[in-house]
Amino acid sequence: MASGPAAVSGAIASSGEQKNYPFALSVLITLFFMWGFLTCLNDIIIPHLKTLFTLNYAQAMLIQFAFFMAYFVVSIPAGFLMKKVGYKNGIVIGLTIMAIACFMFIPSAKYQVYGMFLTAFFVLAAGITILQVAANPYVAVLGKPATASSRLTLAQAFNSLGTTIAPYLGAIVILGVAMKATEKLNASAKAASDIAAYNQTIASSVQIPYIVLGLILLALAIFFMIVKLPKLQGLATHHDHVAAAGEKASAWAYKHLTLGAVGIFVYVGAEVAIGSFLVNYLSQNYIAGYTEAKAGGMVALYWGGAMIGRFIGSAVQKSIAPNKVLAFNALVAIILVLISMLTFGHLAMFAILAVGLFNSVMFPTIFCLAIEDLGVHTNQGSGILCAAIVGGAIIPVVQGFIADIIGIHHCFIIPVLCYLYIAYYGIKGCKH
């Protein structure tokens, strides 16, 4: 998932001369991997809990609603927290909250209460939000200013690595257990005791992965408490002190910023919605007919495409205008989704999976185009764009309602509309 919103929260400088900090950079990159892994694990949990609680698609998408709503609620308070406790302590707090959230899955699974699961997802995302606000500035400052963008790109690539690995491992550890339990239930007389045991097995299969992840996060929190990292001072850019002639009263007055916020909203919503439906979509007999475990492994191709696309897009944008790359990718994404909606079998499957490759550059490109030339309002604009990530909470639920009405095959019309807007923004909306 995208990790960029906090990276532009303000220029950060170390207390001494800029140096290379390979050790600090390497340990910080592990954080990008972890929050990418945990975010994308949702795509495996959604069909799992849908089966356990017999949910319709809209109800299942409440997982993403709870998760991404935390970005909207926590991002601004997290910025104030960094000013109060510092970025290193912010990392420790974020990791600790994430660990607590992982352990919350234990009682959630034991008592099999959907509301408890949703609460755990919200708390987990709250910790990830704090971690992003804290970690991105560290990565930006650990080296020469001229190569800050390169370091962030590298860190985001590891974030994508986490989103690629999570579906594959989750499919083995979580959905694989569920598949075996289902086979065992089908072979039994399906007495009440058999069904109760089945439900408990399905719920318990979530516990062990999150317990392991919680322990890893706690170990990381302790590690960051004792490791020495460069002391950072929150220094605003020169734009924060001097308003240039002709600047407007608020970031909201810049049309390309407000339209860009809508772009972030629909992009995150489309990316998350497609990823959330993939396991159920690929399980349909008219698409691939895969078991949920096998379909979960295929989700890795969707997120892996985003990782590869980031490297390609970074090179392409050196010679082609970013807005043109954005519009092209959005138009190709539209074509791919429509192909998937209008066809069947492996063509429909690979078309929807290929969308991940073209998703890759959308978030950072929209973000950069939207904050261009905001001057004194750059920080405010960044906050607006960060809050727009809440699209990941709302659009999947909307798609869930559509799926319950017209079926899962054609509910992807919602991402098509999202990509249409992104194409418009690349062609015209970003101009100012």
N, C-alpha and C positions, 0 to 999 in steps of 0.2 A: 504494500500500500504506500501512498505518497507520504513523504516525510518532510516536505518543504515548507509548510506554513510558518513554522517557528523560526526558520533559518533567516528570515528577513525582519525579525522583530527589532533589530537595531544593531549597529556596528559594535563589536566587542573587541577590546584590545587587552593584551596581557600587560602586567605591571612592568615588565622589562622589555628588552629588545625582542623582536619577533625571531623565533628559532624554529627548528624542526623538532617535533616531538613524536617520533615514530611509535614509541611505546604507548603514549597517551592516546594517540590516534587509533591504534590497534584495539585498545580496550574499549574505546568509545564506539567503534564500529560494531562490537558485539551487541551493543544496545539497539542499534538499527536493525540488526538481524532478529533480535528477540521480539521487538514490537511488530515487525513484519510477520514473523512466525505466528504470534498470538492472534494478530488481526485476521490472518487468512485461515486460521484454524476454524473460524466461525463457519466457513463454507462447508466444513465437514460436520460440525455440530448441528447445523440447521436441519438437514434431512434426518439426522439421528433423533433429535428431540421431536421432530414432526411425527415420526413413527411412534415414539414413546407416549406422547400425549395426544395422539390422534388429532393433529392440528390441520386446519386448512392452510393454504399458502399465505394468506394475509396474516394469520396468527403466527405462523412460523417466522415471517419476516419481522416480527416484533423483536427478535434477537438483534438484528441489525439496527432497528430503531433505538433500542436501549443502548447499544454500543456507540453509535455515532452521535446520539444526542449528547453524550458526555463531552464531545468536542465543543459543541455549542455552549454548554453550561460551564465547562471548566477552563477553556482556553484563556479567557481574560483574567479570571482569578489566578491562574497559574503564572501569568506575567507578573502580577503583584507579588506572588509568593517568591519568585526569583529575586526581586528587588529586596525582599526582606531577609531571606535566608542564604542567598547566593546560589550560584548554578551547581556547584558540586553537591551541596546539601539537597538541592532540588532533585538531583539525580537519585540520591539515596531515598528521598521521600517517594519519588515516583516508583522506584523499584519495590519499595516496601508495600505500597498500596497495591501494586500489581500482584505481589506475592500473597497478600491477604485475600485478594479477589480469587486467586487460584484455589486457595484453601476453602473459600466459600462454596466451591463446587462439591465439596464433600457432603455437607448437610443437604445441599440442593438435590444431589443424587440419592442420598439415603431416604429422604422424605418424599422425593419425587413431586416437588412443587414447582410448577413452571415459573411462577412469580419470583421464586428464590433464584432460579437460573438467570432471569432477566436482571435482577439486582446485581448478581455477580458480574454479568457482562458490563453493566454500567460502571461499576467500581473498577473493573479491569481497564476499561477505556479511559477512565479518569486518570489512572496512574500512567497510562501510555501518553496521554496528552501532556501531563506534567513532565514526563521524560523527554518528550519532543521539544518542549519549550526550553528545557535545560541543556539537552545534548547538542542541538544544532549549533548554537553559538560557540561551543567548545571546539567542534570540528572546524568551524570557520576560521578560528584564530590560531590553530595549531600548525603554523607554518607561514610562508610568505603570503601577504595579502593577494598578490597576483594569481596565486594558485588556490585560493579559497574555494572557488567554484568547482575546481577539479576534485578537491577533497570531498566536497559535499556530494558530487556525482558518484564518487567511489563509495561513500557511505550509503547512498541511496541504492546503489547496485547491490550491496549486501542486504539492504532492506528487502529488495526484490528477491534475493536468494532465499530469505526466510519465507516469503510468500509462496515461493516455488516448492520448497521442501515440505511445508506444513501440510498441504493436501495429501501428498504421497504418504507421509508417515501417519497422518490422521486416518487415512483410509485403511491402513494396515492395523493400527492399534485399536481404533474405535469402531469403524464400520465393519472390519473383519470379525471382531467379536460379535457384533450384532448379527452378522450373516450366519455365523455358526449357531447362535442362540435361536435364530429363526428356523434353521434346518432341524434343530433338536425339537423345537416346539411342533413343527409340522409332522415329525415322526412319532410324536406322543399322542395320547388320547385327548389332548387339549383340555384337561380338567382344570378346575379353578386354581389348583395348586401349581400346575404347570405354567399357566398364564402369569401367575404372580411371580414365579421364579424367573420367567422370561423377562418380565418388566424390570425386575431387580437386576438382572444381568445387563440389560440394555443401559440402565441408569448407572450401574457401577462401572461400566467400561469407560465412563468419562472421568471417574475419580483418579485412577492411577496416572494418566497423562498429566492432569493438572496438579496433582501432588508433586510429581517430578519437576514440573515447570515452576511450581511455587518454591521448591527447595533451591532450584537453580537461581531464581530471582533473589531469594534471601542471601545466597552466597555472593551474588553480584553486589547486593546492597552493602554487605559487610566489607567486601573488597574495595568498593568505592569510598567507604568510610575511612579506610586506612591508607589507600594509595595516594601518592602525592601527585596532584595535577596543578598546572599553572594557575595562579590566582588571576581572576579576570575582573575587570572593572566595566560596569555597564556604561559605555560611552555612546551617546547619541551621535548621529552623523551631523555634519554641518548644516544639513537641511532642517534639523530640529531646532536650530538656534536662529537662523536667519531666513526670513521669508522673502523669496524673490518677488520682484515687481510683477503684478498681474496674477499672482497666485490666488486661488479662490478661498472661500471661508471655511470649507470643510471638504474632506475627501469625497463625501457624497455628491458634491457638486461636479465631480469629474465623471462624465458619461462613460468613458472607457473603463473606469474602475467599477462602477455599478453594474455595467453589462458583464464585466469580467467576473464579478461575484456570482452572478447568475450562471456564468460559464462553469465556475468551480462547483457550484451547487449541482448542476445537471451532470457534469462529468463524474464526480465522485458517486453520485446516485446511480448513473448508468453502469460504471465499473463494478460497483458493489452488487447491484441488482443482478447483473449477468453472472457474476461469480457465485452468488447465493443460490441461483436456480440451476446451476450446471449439473449437480449430482442427480437431482430429480429429472432434469431434462434428458440427460444421457441414459437414464434408466428406462425411458419410454421405449416400448418395443418398436415403434415406428422411427426412432432415431438410432439408437445403438443397442438397446436391450441389455445394457450392462447391469451387473449387480451394483449395489450402492458402493461396495468396496472398490470395485474396478473403476466405476465412474469417478469416485473420489480421487483415485490416482491420476485420471486424465485431467482433472482440474489443474494439476501442476503445469500442464502445457499452456494453459491460459495465462497463469501468472509468470511462467518462465518466458513466454513471449514478451511480456512487459519488460522483463530484465534485459533481454537481448535488444529490444527496441530502444532502450535508453542509451546503450552504447552506440547503436547505429544513428539514432537521432542527434546525439551530441556531435557526431562528426558531420552529419548532413547540414546541421544548422550553422556551421561555420561558413558555408558557401551559399545557402539558400535562406531567404528571410524567414524567421520563425513563424510569422502569421500564415505564410504560404504552406509551410510544413504542417501547421495545425489544421488548416482547412483541408489539405489533401488527406491527412490521416482520418479526419472526421468523415469525409465523403467515402473513403474506402471502408471504414467501419460500418457506415450505413448499408453499403452494398453487401458486405459480409453478413450482417444481421438479416437483411431481407432474403438473401440466398438461403439462410438457415430456416427462416420462417416458411419459405415457399417450396422447400425440398424435404427429402426424407433420407434416412440412413446415414452413412458415413459422410456424405457431402454436407448434410445439415450439421453434423457433429463438428467436422473440422472447420467449417465456415465460422461457427460461433466461437470455437477455441482460438482461431486466428485473430479475432478482434483484440485479444490481449496485446499482440504485437503492435497494433496501431494505437492502443490506449497509452502506450509508454510515454510519449512526449507531451501528452495533453496537459497534465497538471502543471508541470514546471513552466510550460510555454504560456498557458493562460495566466498563470501567476505573474510572470515577468512582464507580459504585455499590460496587465491590469495596473501594476504599480509604477509603470514608466512615467516619469516626469510629474510625480505627485509632490515633489519638493518637501515642504514642511509637513505635509500630510501623509508621508510615506508610512509611518508607523501606524497611523489610524487606518490607512488602506489595507495594510497587512492584517490588522485585526479583523477587519470586515471580511477579507478573503478567508481567513482561518475559520471564522464562524460559519461561512458558507459550506464548510465540509459537512454540515448537518444534512445536506442532500443525501448522504449515505444512510441517514436514518429514515428519510421520508419516501424517497423514490422506490426503494425495494418494497415497502408496504403497499404503495400504489400499484406496483406491478403484481403484487400478491393478490390484491382485490381483482385486478383484471384477469389473472390466471384462474381465479375461482369462477369467473363469469364465462370467459371464452376459451379457457384451456391454456396449458403451459406452452404449447407450440407457438401460439400467436401473441402471447402476452409480451413478447420482446418488442412489440411496437413502441413500448415506452422508451427503451434505449434509443430506438431510431429517432424519435422526436428529440431526445437529448442531444444526439450527435448532429442533428440538423441545426440546432441552435449553435453548437460549437463551430460548425462550418461557417455559419453566418458571422460569428464573432471573429473568426480568423480572416474572413474576406472583408468585412466592413466594420463590425462592432468595436474592434480594437483601435480604430483610427481616432486621432484626437488632434 
